[in-house]
C-alpha cells in the first residue's frame, strides 16, 4: 500500500495566486482529514469528510479556503487568493471508521506551502 | 472534545524508560485515549490507543487509571531515533468524531 499520497510536496507561490493541494487517501478508507501545521498554532484540523461528505469545516479559517472530495479516492484543498499567513505544512490523513473506538489516522507526507 | 494537558518538553538519555503523562480531567464516557508520534518533516504516526487499564504493543505501553482522568505513555529503553513530538488525544471513536491535536510533548533523547 502506497499510503496517503499528497501533491505537490512543495509549493511556492506569490500572494494572490490560487493554490490547489491534492490528496489521495488509502484505498478503502472512508474518512479524510485536512490539517495545517505551523510553529505558532501547531497542528490544526481544517475539515474532515466521511464517505465523501464534509462533516465539520469549522476549522477552515475563512472563505478563501475550500475543500472538495468528488470521490472516495481524491480530495483537494484550495486557497484563493493565497496570503503569506497561509504559509504552513498541510497534511492530509485518512482512516477507516468501521471499528468502534479505533481512531488511527494515516497521515500523508504533507505539502509545504510558502506564499511570498 | 476533552482538553488535554501534557508537558511541553522532556529530555532523556538513550536506554532509559520515558514516561509522558497527559491530563484529561473532562474525559467523556465514550472517549478513547490515543497517542501519536511526529518526527520532523513528517506527518504524525499512530502509536497506541486505550480506553482503560493497560495497553501494550511493540512500541509502547499506555497506562490508564480507573478514573481515566490521566494517562501515561511509556517508552521502554529509548534511542536517539525516538526523538520526536508526542501527542495525547482524547475523543470518541469510530465515526462519531475527529481528534484535536494539542501542542504535544517534544522528547529529546541524548546519547
Interface residues (C-beta under 8 A of the other chain):
Chain A: X4 X31 X33 X35 X42 X43 X44 X45 X48 X50 X55 X56 X91 X93 X97 X98 X99 X100 X101 X102 X103 X104 X105 X106 X107 X108 X109 X110
Chain B: X32 X34 X38 X41 X42 X43 X44 X45 X46 X49 X51 X87 X89 X91 X93 X94 X95 X98 X99 X100 X101 X102 X103 X104
